[in-house]
Amino acid sequence: MANTSRSLLTDRGDMKRALGLLRLSGTGIVVAPLTAVCVAAVVLGALGFSTLTMLKGQGREAATNAQAATLSAQVSHDALALVAALPQADTALTPSGALTAATLSREASGHAESLDNLVRSAESRAIVAGAGELNRLLVAYAGAPAPELNAQLRADATALSVRTAALSPSFAANAAAQRGQFEHTLRLATVVIVIAVAAAFLSIFVTTWLVGRRLRDALARAEAEKANLLATTGNMERRNGQFQALYQIVNEVSETLSLRYVAQTTLREARKLAHADVVELRLLKGTGLELVGTAEDRAADVEGLTTIALGAGLIGRAAKRGKSALVLADAEAAMAPEEHVYGIQSGLVVPLIVGARVVGTLALWSRNPGAFTADDAQVIEMMAAHVATAVVAASTHENSEHEAHHDPLTGLPNRREMAREILAEIDPALLRGEEVSIAMVDIDHFKHFNDEYGHKVGDITLQRVAQVLQMSLREGDSVYRYGGEEFTIILPGATEVQAQAVLDRVRASVAATSFTGDNLEPVGPVTISVGFATGPASGRSADMLIKLADEAMYQSKWSGRNMVTGYASSYLAEAA
């Protein structure tokens, strides 16, 4: 924002210098002919004086309107930047945040007062009052943060931004119109002077040529200033668009606890904001930065992107230092293999920081040298500050959700997660008549095993059995820890024959696995007894199939353990 302010001030200075040169040129029109013929001097003097008066008036009006357009746009930018700098509704301002907000508010007030001093209108006085109210609310919020003050600050700053943004086009249009009148006056003056000089003595010809040259120089400077003003206006519109997009992004990522949605929104909007070819979002896990997601154009090859160590490559170094890195050329040569993207020339890496802790990085890459500017870095850093908070909140929420639905010892989904999936998928499938097999698994003699080897070895054995069960199942099958040494396996789409084959393979895999104790000494053997039931033939609800599978599992135990028994088969055996 400071860079933008300096740029706008420079532009206003250039305009003033150009208008000053134009006024000097008008003076030359009056003074030069006086050195020639006296009669021509009197005529040209009167003409030059009237022309100069018109030029001065039009020049002042053009300068005033151009400066007013710039000041109103700056107030709008300051107010919008203040909204982006504010924390969440329930969060106090940090010292750096308070300094940034105070600076922006102070700049908005200064620009508003300058605008009022320039135009002296009821609208400008209302803008000064609005900026003063922002200062008052900011002081109150810094002293006692409250959601109501936060909301009022955001609303007042947004209203001030909209109000002043609406003024800028009208001032700019007036400046353009007055500049057109200015140029028209110059052209008219040129024509009249040429006619007058043509009727004068031959000695005035030289003077006429000199005046014409001065006029051409003045017109060239005016055209150059016009082009400069257009470029400045375009840059202001682009920056205004970036701040509006940033405001939208902050709102989106602050209203969700989905890490996937936060990542997708961040990647998509960061690429739009900075016109990047590739964008990477990474989160710090231990000493490595894990890739969460990417957004790229069709030509980018991101298949080789993997976890990068803290301190390695451009991304790792930026994360370790906790400072943004802007590379203008030859970025590919400085990339580590884990972050390498072919053909990259420039890059911008911004760390995600919460408090004083780096939690990840946002990296933007381009195939064009010098694609990113200091202004781009400032906007992305403002975005990253809010994204970091949203990422941490979403990660914490998802970790809590995972812990609530998974067994902490084995890492398997627990009975709560099984109940959710049964309600969402298994029971509806059974009601549609689709075949589903459910198995109950129990580790044989586990109580004796615990008594002999200890509970620690028992826990290790439970973990190992859980791993073997997962690795032995088909794709799409699920295993859950039911409780104690019992597990539940759900086999969607499996007939009784298919379930028998899969579960026999599972049983054999457990029996063939070597188990060890604390000191890697062999323990065991470890075997399992399995019972299963297939619906809808044996039952049209998962609860019924679990009950029948449990009965079949006990049939396996009574029959000698280390075997698989289907409910229908055991029922027929008993009937025989």
N, C-alpha and C positions, 0 to 999 in steps of 0.2 A: 504494500500500500504506500509506503514511503517513497519507493522508486516511482510509482505511478504519479504521486503528487509532484515530485521533482520534474518528471517528464512534462506534466501539464503546465507547470510554472515556466519551464523552458519554452514551451509552445507559445504561451502568452507573451513572453519576452520577445520572441521572434516576430510575432504579429506587430507588437508596438514598434520594433525597429523598422519593419517594412513600411508601416504607415508613416513613420518619421521620415524615411527616405522619400516617400511620395510627396510629403509636404515640402521637403527641400527642393524636389524637382519642380513643384509649383512655383516656389520662390525664384528658381532659375528662369522660369518663363517670364517673370516680371523684370528681373534685373538685367538680363542679357541684352534685350533690345534697346535699353536706355543708353548703351554705349555706342549705338549706331545713330541713325538719323533722328533728330529731335522730334520731328513731326510723327515718325513711326513710333518713337518712344512714348509719346503721350497716348496714342491710340492703344498700343500694346500694353502700356502700364495699366490703363483702366481695365482692359480685358483680363490681364493677368491677376489684378487685384480681386475682381469678381470671381474668377475661376478659383483662386486660392481660398477665398472665403467659403465657397461651396465645397471644395475638397476637404478643408479642415472640418467643416460641420459633418459632412458625410463620413470622414475618417474617424472622427470621435464617436459618432453613433455606431459605426461598424465595430470599432474596438470595444465600446461599452457592451454591445450585444454579444460579441464573441467571448468577452471575459465573463459576462453573466452566464452564457451557456456552459462555459467550462466550470464556473463555480457551482452552478446548480447540479451539474453532473457529478462534481466531486462530493458535494453533500450527500447525494444519492448513494455514491459508492461507499462513503464513510459510514452511513447508516446501515447499509447492507452488510458491510464487513463487520460492524459491531454486532449484528444479529448472529453472524457465523462464529464470532469469538465468544459468545455467551456460552456457559456450561449448560448441562441439563437442568431441568426445573428444580430437582432436589439436590443440586450440587453447588457448593460454595465456590466462589472465584479463587483460583490459585493466584499466588503473587504475580507470576508472569502473565496470567490471564487478566488479572485486574489492571496491570500496567498497560497491556495491549488495549483493553476495553477503554481505559481512561484516555489513552492517546487518541484512539479513534473518535471518542466522544468530543474531546477537546478540538481535534481537527475539524469535526463536523460543525461545532459552534463557531470556530474561527472563519471557516468558509461561508457559513450562513451570515455572519456579521459583515464580511466583505461584500457578499451579494447584496445585502440590505443597504450598505453604504453606497453601492454602485447604482441600484435601480430605485430605491426609496419608494416601494409600493406596499400596499396592504398585504399582498401575498408574501413578499420578502420578510415583512415583520412577523407574519405568522410562522414562517420557517425558522426565524431566529428564536421565537418563543418555543417551537417544537424542539429545537436543538437544546435549548436551556432546560426544558422538561426532561430530556434524555439524561443530561448531566445530573439533575436532581435524583431521578430514579436510580441511576447507576450508583451514586453515593449511598442511597438508601439500601440498595441491594448488597453492596459491598459490606455495609455495616451489619445487615441482618438478612441473609439470604432467605427468600421465601418464594414458593412457586408462583404466588400471585404477582409479586414484583417482577419475577422472571418473565411471566407471560405478558405483563404490561410493557416491560422494556422491549420485548420482541415485537409486540403489536405497534407501539409508538415508533420504534425504529423503522419497521416495515412501512408504516404510513408515511413517515418523513421521506423515506427513499422513493416511494411511489409519487409523492407530491412534487419533490424536486426533480425527479426523472421526467415528469410530465412537462416541466418548464423548459428543460434544456432544448428540445427540438424547436420550440417557438423562438427562443433567443437565437439559436443557430440559423433558423430560417430568416429572421430579421437581419442578422449579420450578413447572410448571403445576399439578401435583397439590397441592402445598403452598399455592399461591395459591388454589386452589379450597377447601382446608380453611380457609384464612385468611378467605375471603369467607363460608364457611358459618358460621364462628365469629362473625363480625360480625353476620350475619343472626339467628343464634340469640340472641346477646346483645341485639340490638334487641328481639326478641320478649319475652324475659324482663324486660327493663327496662320495656317498655311495660306489661306485666302488673303489675309491682311498683308503677310510678308511678300506674297507674289505681286501685290500692287505697289510695293515699296521699291526703294532704290536697289540697285544691284548689290550694294554693300551689305544689305540685310540678308542676302542669300546664305552667307556663312553662318550668321547668327541663327537663321532658321534651321540649318542643318544640325547645329549644335543642340538646339532646343529639341529637335526631333529625336536625336540620339538619346538625350536625357529622358524623354518620354518613353522611348522603347525600353530603356533600362528599368524605368519605374514600372511599366506594365509587366515586364518579365518578372520583376520582384513580386508584383501583386499576384501573378499567376503561380509563382513558386509558393507564395504564402497560402494561396487557395489550395494547392495540392497538399501542402503540409497540414492545413486544417482538416482536409478530408481524411488524410492518413491518421491524424490524431483522433478524429471522430470514430473511425473504424476500429482503432485500438481500444477506445473507451467502450464501444459497443461489445467488442469481444470480451473485454474484462468484465463488463456488466453481466454478460451471458454466463461467464464462468462462475461469478458469485451467485447468481440465481440458481445455477445447476448445483453448486456446492450446498446451498441452503436446502435444496430438495433432497440431496443425498443424505445430509445430516438428519433430516426428518425421517427418511426411510430406514436407515440403519439403526436409528434410536428407538424405533417402534417395534422391533422384532427380537426374539431370542433364538432365532434359527441361524446357526453359523453358516449353513449353506447359502441362505438368502443374503446374509451380510456379505459373504465373499463374492457372490455373483453380482450384487449391486455395486460393490466397490470396484471390481474388475471392469465391469461394463462402463461405469460412469467415469472412472479414471482414464480409460482409453479415449473416451469422447472428449473429456476436458483438455487433455494434452495432445490429442491427435497422435497417439503412440501406435506402433505396429504390434508390440507385444507388451502385456502387463502381467506380472507375477505377484501373487500374494503368498507370503510364507509366515508360519508361526514358529516361535522358538520352543523346542522341546528338548530339554537337557542342554547339550552343547551344540545342537544342530538346528538348522532352520528348515523345517519340513514344508514342502510345497502343498498349499491348500487348493490352489486353482490358478488358471491362466485365462486370459482373453487375448486372442491374436487374430491376425488376418490369415487368409488361406495360404499364403506363401510361407508362413512361419513354421518351422519344424521344432516342436517343443517336446518331442518324445524323450529326449535325453536328459531332461531336467529332473534332478533328484535332490535329496537332502544335502545341504551344504553346511560345512562346519563353521562355527562362529569364528570370524577372523579371516576366513578364506575368500578370495575373489572380491569383486566389487560389493556384492550383497553382504557377505560375511563381515567385511571390514566396516561397512557403514553401520551394521548392527552392533558390532563390538564397540565402536566409538560413540554410538548414539547420536550421530550427526548425518545429515543428508549429504549425498555425493552426487555432483553434477559433472558428467563427462561429455565434452562437446565433440570429440572425434576419436576414432580408433578404439572404441570401447571393447570391441570383440577381442583385441589383443590382451586386454587386462582381465578378461573373464576366466573364472575357474571352470573346469570341465563340467561340474554339476550345475552351472548356470549358463552354459554356453548356448547361444543361438546364432546360427550362421548369418553373416552379413550385417551384423549390428555395428553402427557407427557411433551413435550417441546414446546416453542413458541418464536416468534420474532415479536414484535409490533413496527412499525416505524410510527411516525407522519408525515403527509403531511403538509409542511410548505411553505407559500409564504410570503417572507419578514420576519416579526416577528409574523405572524398570522397562527395559526393552522387551516387548512381547512378540515382535515379528517385524517384517519389512514389506514395503510396497515398492516394486521395481518397475520402471517404465523404460522400454527400449524402442529405438527407431533406426531405420536403415539410412537415414539422412543425417549428415553432420550438422551439429548445432541446432537440432530439432527442438530442444527444450531451453527455456530462458529462466532467468532468476524469478521473473513473475510467475512462470509455471511452477517452479519449485515452491514458491510461497503459497500458491493455491493448493497444491497437493499436500503440503505440510499441514495446512489448516484442515484439509479433509482427513489426513492420517490421524490427527489428534482425536477426532470423533470416532473414526473407524476403530482405533485401538481400544477405546472404551467399549464399543459395541462388540468387538471380537472377544474381549475378556468376559463380558457378561454372557454372551452366547455360549462360549466354551464352558464356563462354570455351570450354566443351566444344563447343557447337554451331558456333562460329566455326572451331574446329580441325577439326571434321568437314567443314564446308563447304570449307575450304581443301584438305583431303585429297582431295576428290572434284571439284574444279573447277580449271580452267586459270587461273592468276593473270593472264595477259595479256588474254585475251578474256572471261573470266568464264563461259565455257561449261563444261558438265560435261566431265570428262576421260575417258580410256579406262577408268580404274578404275570410275568411275560408270556408264559404258556397259556394262561387263562385269557389274556388279551388276544393272542393269535388264534386260539380256539374259537373265541367269539367272533372274530373278524373273518376268519378263513375256513377253519375246519368244519364247524357246525353248518355253515351255509353250504359247503361242498357236500356234506352228507345228506342234507335236505334236498339237494338237487339230484341225488342218486349217484354221486361220484364215489368211487372206492377210496377208502382211507384205512390204513393200518396203523394201530397204536400199540407200542410195546412198553412193558415195564421191565426194568433191568435191576437186579440186586447182586451185589458182590457177595460171593459165598464165604461163609465163616468169618465175616468182617469183624465181629465182636471179639472172636478168639484172636484174630490177626492183631487187633489193637492191643489186646491184653499181652500178647507175646512180644510185639515189637515197639509198642508205645504209640501214643497219639500223633506224634510228629511224623513218624514213618507212615502212619495211617493217612494223614493229610496228604503226604507226598503221593501215596498210592492212589488216593481219590483223584488227585490232579492228573496223574498219568493215565488212569482208566478213562477219564473224561477226554483226554487228548486222543486216545486210541479209538474211542467211540466216534468222535468227530471225523477222524481220518478214514474210518471204515465205511461210512455211509455214502449214499448216492448224492449227487448234486440236487438240491431242493429238499432233502430230508433234514430234520431238526432234532437236536438232542437237548434235554433240559435236566437240571438237577432237581429231582422231586423232593429230596430230603434225606438226611443221613447218608446211607450207602446206596440209595435208590436213585435211578435215572429213568426218564421217560423219553421214548423215541417216537416221533411222528413221521410216517412215511406216506405223503400224499400220493394218490393214484396207484398205490401198491395193492395188488391182489393178494390173496392168502399165500399162493405159491411164491410170488415175488418177494413178499415179506419174509417168508421162511428162508429163502435163499440169502437175502441181505443180512438177516439177523444171525444166521449160521456163520456167515463170514465175519460178522462183528464178534461173535462168541469166540471163534477160532483165533482172531487177531489178539484178543485179550489173553487167551490161554498161551499164545506163543510169545507174549511180551515178557521180557526180563525185568523184574522189579528189584530195586536196591534200597538199602537203608541209609542211615546218616553217614556211615563210613564206606559207602559203596559196596557193602557186603550184600550178597544175594538174599532176598526174602521171598516168601511165597511157598508154593505157587499161588497165583491169583486167578480165579475163574469167576464166571458170572452165570447166573440163572436168568433165563429170559422167558417171558410169556407175552403173547400178543393176541389181539382180536382185530378182525377186519369188518368194517362197515361198508354199506348199510346192512349187509346180510346179518351180522351179529348184533347190531345196534345202530340207531340213527342219531346218536349224539356222542360227542367225545367223552363226556362223563361216563356213559354206559360202557364205551369201549375200554376206558381206563380201568373200570371196575372188573370187567371180564378179563382184561390182560393181566390184572393183578392176581386173579384166581388161577389163570394159566401159569403165571410165574411160580406160584406156590406149588402147582402140580409138577413143575420142573424140579423144584427143591425136593419134593417128596419122592421123585423118581430117581434121585441120585445126584442132582446138581450138575452144573457145567453142561446145560442143554437148553434147547429152545423148544417151547411148546405153544402151539396155536390153540386158541380157545375152542374152535370148532373141532379140531383133532382130539383134544383132551375130552371134550364132551362125548364124542363118538366112542372113544376108548372106554369111558366109564359106562356108557350105555351098553356096550358089548359085554 
